[in-house]
Amino acid sequence: MTLAAPALPVVSPGHRLVPAAIGRRLEPTQVIYIECPTWCIVDHVSEKEVAVEDIVHSSYDALGSENTASVTVGSFLSKGITFEMYASLKAETSGNDPRLQRAHITLDDGGGDDAFLTEDMAEEVADRMANFAIELRRLAGIARQANQLGA
């Protein structure tokens, strides 16, 4: 009698099979395997969730990484950062809104009011930010010239 080898799971294109830790804080941890998008950098074992549906995939981690698109702004009147914004890809395993389950862009200012963007919305914001950057450079040039003239 020949035993058949167990069938390997079929992983969707753009995903990989990774371990994930599931369980409540004071209960034993169960390690399962989940499909994880190739752009996700979350260590789903160290980032234990209570249930599978709580898993969030992200291209950004709180410690920062080369995958993090960010802007931080300081002020000469205060120490430290006065404004910050981070952009990342996210997908919630079972968000209340089906759009959250798909890959989407999140803009986070660190204050808890995130902006959730479709690809088109993100491109529109990027265009506005590029125009903002051009205007910021123009203002810096005017300020530099004014200060050189002693105004």
Salt bridges, closest charged atoms under 4 A:
ASP97 OD2 - ARG99 NH2 2.58
GLU124 OE2 - ARG128 NH1 2.87
GLU135 OE2 - ARG138 NH2 2.74
